[in-house]
Amino acid sequence: MLEEAVDLLRHARLDTLLCHWVGSAPFALVVLWFWDDLANPRTLDTTGALEAFVLTIVLVWMNCWRAVFAGRLRRQLTGVEAPRWTVGRVWRLVPVQAFFGATKLVVMPLAWLTMFPVASTIAFYRNVAVLSDREDLDALQLMAKARKLANVQMAQSWALLLPLGFLYLLVMVNLGIVLGVLPQLVRMLSGYESSFSRSGAYFAQNPLFFLLVIGVSWIAFDPFVQAVYCVRCFRGESLETGEDLRSALRRIATAAPSVLVMLVLAQGSVAAVSPAELEKSVQQVMQSHEYDWRLPPRAGGPSQSSWLVRLADKIVAGMKAVSESVGKALRQLFKWLTGNRGQAPEFGAPPTAGLHWSIYLAIGAVVGIVAVIVWRNRRRTQPMAAVGAPAIVRLDAEELTADRLPEEKWLELAGECLREQNYRLALRALYLANLAWLGRSEWIVLDVGKTNREYDAELRRRARAHPEARTVFVQNLAVFERTWYGLHEVGAGEIEEYRSRVARMKEILAA
């Protein structure tokens, strides 16, 4: 099934693949945009409602284009030409995909919670995408046919989940590594220093980076998943209607002229060969090594299998023996744990024996350990918050973030650096103090994964009513970056200008 899906995608036209990406790429981008605003505590409820409405529209858009993509793959298998798009065809497609796309958001989480119908549920919704492009099915017939095909060969549906899940995980890991290394690779090859390359490991620790990897992996891998279920739907339908034979006959009819020429040549050859010579030729062909697989193996003969096959057989046999031993040991353990040690009680009578005394002892030990861990954690939380001992920080550390100290401590460190005339470290302490003040005033949300440009964008969004404050912050940010990351020298005069701009920004925002 997987190999046929790969072959189907290889022979698919580029516009067929674009049908899926036209729907999936906008949906992934809107999801990232919606999640970023949803994680922002200052996002208005009206903004969230509007973005949710946009996400709903894009979800319907994605489902419709996925149905178009699956329908083109199905017609590629059947060999039937695609009908022209009409208003009626679009009117049948959009409501069906909107309805089933909405039910999928409710049914799929329930299926994953119960686990028993998850394989058939996934197959059902994938079949809906494959069959939605057909004009001979209304909504009820479509649902009935998709449900019927989802229940065909259920063992195959379950067997597909493991390799598809593993392949999707493999794609995610590969894309995660590529996207995580890409900023540093661009910096090494071109010398271009960006906010992503300066953030270092925090770039990959950002929650949006994880969502980006999931989205890009889904865009790249979902066409293959849909192709697998398209092949499965086609094969399941062919068991009843013989659609695969019809497809083969259509291909023969397409190549009819060449087939007729071959038949004419074959008839002329048969007429020129006598029956005795034909029989002799057939016997010689049957003795060739190409047909050795039809003959039974020789009794007691040496094995013709390769060393790789023998090694694989030994590994499988060893795994089977280990699994049987583990299963036998578990059965004996459960029998020992739950078995009665005496005569079976009469019907309706209480049990004659309970669990073994060691089970109660183990349960008591686990409960005691958990209680000790909870008690120790409760003791640690209050003293740490109450003592408030100053943390030892190094201003030249690359991983230093503004949430390590409050604003007052950063200002004290800046004063010590100024007394030592170390203006570069003093500027960094003042910048971190400014971020700490903005975070305490809830103009930004401090996070180890955010870059300076992300703080700038967040301040611009939240303080849109105070553009002058954002301008001052950008000026200070430019001074800090060219001093800390560049070769610009900073002096006492620039430090004072930096402080005056910070004071001006505080006055604007405080007002």
C-alpha positions in Angstrom: 0.0 0.0 0.0 2.8 2.4 0.9 4.7 1.6 -2.3 1.7 2.1 -4.5 1.1 5.5 -2.8 4.7 6.5 -3.5 4.3 5.5 -7.1 1.0 7.4 -7.3 2.7 10.6 -6.1 5.6 10.1 -8.5 3.3 10.0 -11.5 1.1 12.8 -10.3 1.3 16.1 -12.1 2.6 19.2 -10.4 -0.7 20.9 -10.4 -2.2 18.0 -8.5 0.4 18.5 -5.7 -0.2 22.2 -5.8 -3.9 21.6 -5.0 -2.9 20.2 -1.6 -0.4 22.9 -0.8 -2.7 25.8 -1.9 -5.0 24.6 0.9 -2.5 23.5 3.6 0.0 26.3 3.5 -2.4 29.1 4.3 -4.0 27.0 7.0 -0.7 26.3 8.7 0.3 30.0 8.6 -3.0 31.1 10.1 -2.7 28.6 12.9 0.7 29.9 13.8 -0.6 33.5 13.7 -3.6 32.6 15.8 -1.5 30.7 18.4 0.9 33.6 18.7 -1.9 36.0 19.5 -3.7 33.5 21.7 -0.6 33.2 23.9 -0.4 37.0 24.3 -2.4 38.0 27.4 -3.0 41.5 26.0 -4.9 40.2 23.0 -8.4 41.5 23.0 -11.4 39.1 23.0 -12.7 40.7 19.8 -9.4 40.1 18.1 -9.4 36.5 19.2 -13.0 36.0 17.9 -12.1 37.6 14.5 -9.0 35.4 14.2 -11.1 32.3 15.1 -13.5 33.2 12.4 -10.7 33.5 9.9 -9.3 30.2 11.1 -12.7 28.6 10.5 -12.8 29.9 6.9 -9.3 28.7 6.2 -10.1 25.3 7.7 -13.0 24.9 5.2 -10.6 26.2 2.4 -8.0 23.5 3.3 -10.6 20.7 3.5 -12.0 21.6 0.0 -8.6 21.7 -1.6 -7.6 18.4 0.0 -10.7 16.9 -1.5 -9.8 18.2 -4.9 -6.3 16.8 -4.5 -7.6 13.4 -3.4 -10.2 13.4 -6.2 -7.4 14.0 -8.8 -5.4 11.1 -7.4 -8.4 8.8 -7.5 -9.1 9.7 -11.2 -5.4 9.1 -11.8 -5.9 5.5 -10.5 -9.2 5.0 -12.4 -8.1 6.6 -15.6 -11.3 8.7 -15.9 -11.0 12.2 -17.2 -11.8 15.0 -14.7 -15.2 16.7 -15.3 -15.3 20.5 -15.7 -15.8 22.6 -12.7 -19.3 24.1 -12.4 -21.1 26.2 -9.8 -23.2 23.1 -8.9 -20.0 21.0 -8.4 -18.5 23.6 -6.1 -21.8 24.0 -4.2 -21.9 20.3 -3.5 -18.2 20.2 -2.4 -18.0 23.2 0.0 -21.0 22.3 2.4 -19.9 18.7 2.6 -16.3 19.6 3.6 -17.5 22.3 6.0 -19.8 19.8 7.8 -17.3 16.9 8.0 -14.4 19.3 8.9 -16.5 20.5 11.8 -17.4 17.0 13.0 -13.8 15.9 12.7 -12.7 18.4 15.4 -15.0 16.7 17.9 -14.9 13.0 16.7 -11.1 12.7 16.3 -10.2 13.6 19.9 -12.9 11.2 21.2 -11.5 8.5 19.0 -7.9 9.1 20.3 -9.2 9.0 23.9 -11.0 5.6 23.4 -8.3 4.3 21.0 -10.6 1.5 19.7 -12.2 3.2 16.7 -9.2 5.5 15.9 -8.1 3.5 12.8 -11.6 3.4 11.3 -12.2 7.0 12.1 -9.1 8.2 10.4 -9.9 6.0 7.4 -13.5 7.4 7.3 -12.5 11.0 7.1 -9.7 10.3 4.6 -12.3 8.4 2.5 -14.6 11.4 2.7 -11.9 13.5 1.1 -11.4 10.9 -1.7 -15.1 10.6 -2.5 -16.3 14.2 -2.1 -15.3 15.0 -5.6 -17.7 12.5 -7.1 -20.9 13.8 -8.7 -22.9 10.6 -8.3 -23.0 10.7 -4.5 -25.0 13.0 -2.3 -24.0 13.8 1.3 -25.8 10.8 2.9 -24.6 8.4 0.2 -21.1 9.8 0.6 -21.1 9.2 4.4 -22.5 5.7 4.0 -19.9 4.7 1.3 -17.0 6.3 3.3 -18.1 4.4 6.4 -18.4 1.1 4.5 -14.9 1.4 2.9 -13.4 2.4 6.2 -14.5 -1.0 7.7 -12.9 -3.0 4.9 -9.8 -4.9 6.1 -9.6 -3.3 9.5 -6.3 -5.1 10.2 -4.8 -3.1 7.3 -6.1 0.2 8.8 -4.4 -0.6 12.1 -1.2 -1.8 10.4 -0.9 1.5 8.5 -0.9 3.7 11.6 2.5 2.6 12.9 4.6 3.1 9.8 2.8 6.4 9.0 3.4 7.7 12.5 7.0 6.7 12.4 7.6 8.3 9.0 5.9 11.5 10.2 8.1 11.6 13.3 11.2 11.0 11.1 10.2 14.0 8.9 9.6 16.1 12.0 13.1 15.3 13.4 14.8 16.0 10.1 13.0 19.3 9.5 13.6 20.3 13.1 17.3 19.8 12.7 17.4 21.7 9.4 15.4 24.6 10.6 17.3 24.8 13.8 20.7 24.8 12.1 19.7 27.0 9.1 20.3 30.5 10.8 23.8 29.5 11.9 24.5 27.9 8.5 23.5 31.2 6.8 25.7 33.1 9.1 28.7 30.9 8.5 28.3 30.9 4.7 27.2 34.5 4.0 28.3 36.3 7.2 24.8 37.7 7.6 24.0 38.1 11.3 20.2 37.9 12.1 18.1 37.9 15.2 17.7 34.1 14.8 21.4 33.4 14.7 22.1 35.7 17.7 19.4 33.9 19.8 21.5 30.7 19.7 19.8 27.7 21.3 16.8 29.8 22.4 15.7 30.0 18.8 14.9 26.2 18.9 13.4 26.4 22.4 10.7 28.9 21.4 7.2 27.3 21.4 6.5 28.8 18.0 9.5 26.9 16.6 8.0 23.6 17.6 4.7 24.6 16.0 6.6 25.7 12.9 8.2 22.3 12.6 4.9 20.5 13.1 3.3 22.7 10.4 6.0 22.3 7.8 6.2 18.6 8.4 2.4 18.3 8.0 2.5 20.2 4.7 5.3 18.0 3.4 3.9 14.6 4.7 0.1 14.9 4.5 0.0 14.4 0.7 1.6 11.0 1.1 -0.8 10.1 3.9 -3.8 11.1 1.7 -2.3 9.2 -1.2 -2.1 6.0 1.0 -5.8 6.2 1.9 -6.7 7.1 -1.6 -5.1 3.8 -2.8 -6.8 2.0 0.1 -10.2 3.4 -0.8 -9.7 2.5 -4.5 -8.7 -1.1 -3.7 -11.6 -1.5 -1.2 -14.1 -0.2 -3.8 -12.6 -2.5 -6.4 -13.4 -5.6 -4.3 -17.1 -4.9 -4.9 -17.2 -3.0 -8.3 -14.1 -4.3 -10.1 -12.9 -0.7 -10.6 -9.3 -1.8 -10.9 -10.1 -4.1 -13.9 -12.1 -1.2 -15.5 -9.0 1.0 -15.0 -6.8 -1.6 -16.7 -9.3 -1.9 -19.6 -9.3 1.9 -20.1 -5.5 1.9 -20.3 -5.7 -0.9 -22.9 -8.3 1.1 -24.9 -6.0 4.1 -24.8 -3.2 2.1 -26.2 -5.4 0.3 -28.7 -3.4 1.0 -31.9 -0.2 -0.4 -30.6 -2.0 -3.4 -29.1 -3.6 -4.3 -32.5 -0.3 -4.1 -34.3 1.2 -6.5 -31.7 -1.8 -8.9 -32.1 -1.4 -8.9 -35.9 2.3 -9.7 -35.6 1.7 -12.4 -33.0 -0.9 -14.1 -35.3 1.5 -14.1 -38.2 4.2 -15.7 -36.1 1.8 -18.4 -34.8 0.8 -19.2 -38.3 4.4 -19.7 -39.3 5.3 -22.1 -36.4 4.2 -25.7 -36.2 2.5 -27.1 -33.1 5.4 -29.4 -32.4 7.9 -26.6 -32.5 5.6 -24.4 -30.3 5.4 -27.2 -27.7 9.1 -27.6 -27.6 9.7 -23.9 -27.2 7.2 -23.8 -24.3 9.0 -26.6 -22.5 12.3 -25.0 -22.9 11.0 -21.7 -21.5 9.5 -23.5 -18.5 12.9 -25.0 -17.7 14.5 -21.6 -17.4 15.6 -20.3 -14.0 13.0 -17.5 -14.1 10.3 -20.0 -13.1 12.2 -21.9 -10.4 10.0 -20.3 -7.8 7.1 -22.4 -9.0 8.9 -25.7 -8.2 8.8 -27.2 -4.7 12.1 -27.2 -2.8 14.3 -30.2 -3.0 13.9 -32.6 0.0 17.0 -32.5 2.2 18.8 -30.2 -0.2 21.1 -27.4 0.9 19.4 -24.1 1.7 19.7 -21.6 -1.1 18.8 -18.6 1.1 21.3 -15.9 1.6 23.1 -15.1 4.9 21.0 -11.9 5.3 17.7 -14.0 5.1 19.1 -16.5 7.6 20.2 -13.8 10.0 16.8 -12.1 9.8 15.1 -15.5 10.5 17.3 -16.0 13.5 16.5 -12.5 14.8 12.8 -13.0 14.3 12.9 -16.4 16.1 14.9 -14.9 19.0 12.4 -12.0 19.4 9.5 -14.4 19.3 11.2 -16.6 22.0 11.8 -13.6 24.2 8.3 -12.3 23.8 6.9 -15.7 24.6 9.1 -15.9 27.7 8.1 -12.5 28.9 4.4 -13.2 28.3 4.7 -16.5 30.2 6.4 -14.7 33.1 3.7 -11.9 33.2 0.9 -14.5 33.1 2.5 -16.3 36.0 2.9 -13.0 37.9 -0.7 -12.0 37.4 -1.8 -15.5 38.4 0.2 -15.2 41.5 -1.1 -11.7 42.3 -4.8 -12.4 41.7 -5.1 -16.2 42.3 -6.9 -17.5 45.4 -5.0 -19.6 47.8 -7.6 -22.1 48.8 -10.9 -23.4 47.7 -13.0 -21.3 45.4 -15.8 -19.4 47.3 -19.4 -20.3 46.7 -21.6 -18.2 44.5 -22.3 -14.9 46.1 -19.9 -15.5 49.0 -17.0 -13.1 49.7 -13.5 -14.1 48.4 -11.5 -16.4 50.6 -8.2 -14.5 50.1 -7.1 -11.1 48.8 -3.8 -9.9 47.3 -0.5 -11.1 48.6 0.8 -9.2 51.7 3.8 -8.0 49.7 1.5 -6.1 47.3 0.1 -4.1 50.2 3.6 -3.5 51.5 4.7 -2.2 48.0 1.7 0.1 47.8 2.4 1.5 51.2 6.1 2.1 50.3 5.1 4.0 47.1 2.6 6.1 49.0 5.2 6.9 51.6 7.8 7.9 49.0 5.3 10.2 47.2 4.3 11.8 50.5 8.0 12.5 51.4 8.6 14.0 47.9 5.6 16.3 48.2 6.5 17.4 51.7 10.1 18.2 50.8 8.9 20.2 47.7 6.5 22.2 49.9 9.3 23.0 52.3 11.6 24.2 49.5 9.2 26.6 47.8 8.4 29.1 50.6 12.0 29.6 51.9 13.3 30.2 48.5 10.7 32.9 47.7 11.1 34.5 51.2 14.9 34.7 51.4 15.4 36.4 48.0 19.1 36.0 48.1 20.8 37.9 45.3 21.7 35.7 42.4 25.3 35.6 41.2 25.3 36.7 37.5 28.0 37.4 35.0 27.3 40.3 32.7 29.5 38.8 30.0 27.6 35.5 29.9 25.9 34.8 26.6 22.9 33.0 28.1 22.0 35.9 30.5 18.3 37.0 30.4 16.4 39.9 32.0 14.3 37.7 34.2 17.2 36.6 36.3 17.2 39.8 38.5 14.7 42.7 39.2 15.3 46.1 37.8 16.9 47.4 40.9 19.6 44.7 41.0 20.5 45.4 37.3 20.8 49.1 38.1 23.2 48.3 41.0 25.3 46.1 38.7 25.3 48.9 36.1 26.5 51.4 38.8 29.4 49.0 39.8 30.5 48.7 36.1 30.4 52.5 35.7 32.6 53.0 38.7 35.0 50.5 37.1 34.6 52.4 33.8 33.5 49.2 32.1 30.9 50.9 29.9 30.1 47.9 27.7 29.0 45.8 30.6 27.2 48.8 32.1 25.2 49.2 28.9 24.1 45.6 28.9 23.0 45.9 32.6 21.0 49.0 31.8 19.4 47.3 28.8 18.4 44.2 30.9 17.1 46.6 33.6 14.9 48.3 31.0 13.6 44.9 29.9 12.9 43.9 33.5 10.9 47.1 34.0 8.9 46.5 30.8 8.2 43.0 32.0 7.1 44.1 35.5 4.9 46.7 34.0 3.4 44.1 31.7 4.3 45.8 28.4 6.2 42.7 27.4 6.4 39.1 28.5 9.9 38.0 29.4 10.9 34.7 28.0 14.3 33.0 27.4 13.4 32.1 23.9 12.5 35.6 22.7 14.9 37.8 20.7 15.3 41.6 20.9 13.3 42.0 17.7 10.5 40.0 19.2 10.5 42.3 22.3 10.3 45.3 19.9 7.4 43.8 18.0 5.6 43.0 21.2 6.1 46.5 22.5 4.9 48.0 19.2 1.7 45.9 19.4 0.9 46.6 23.0 1.9 50.2 23.1 0.4 51.2 19.8 -1.1 54.3 21.5 2.4 55.5 22.5 4.5 55.4 19.3 7.1 57.7 20.8 7.9 55.2 23.5 8.5 52.5 20.9 10.8 54.9 19.0 12.9 55.5 22.1 13.1 51.7 22.7 14.3 51.2 19.1 17.0 53.8 19.5 18.3 52.2 22.7 18.1 48.8 21.1 20.3 49.9 18.1 22.9 51.4 20.5 23.0 48.2 22.6 23.2 45.8 19.6 26.0 47.6 17.8 27.9 47.9 21.1 27.3 44.4 22.4 27.3 42.4 19.1 29.5 44.8 17.0 32.7 46.8 17.4 31.2 50.1 18.4 32.9 51.7 21.4 30.6 53.3 24.0 31.5 56.0 26.5 30.1 57.8 29.5 28.3 60.4 27.3 26.4 57.7 25.5 25.5 56.0 28.7 23.9 59.2 30.0 22.0 59.6 26.7 20.8 56.0 27.1 19.6 56.6 30.6 17.8 59.8 29.6 15.9 57.9 26.8 14.9 55.2 29.3 13.6 57.8 31.7 11.7 59.4 28.8 10.1 56.1 27.8 9.1 55.4 31.4 7.4 58.8 31.6 5.4 58.1 28.4 4.3 54.6 29.4 3.6 55.5 33.0 1.3 58.3 31.8 
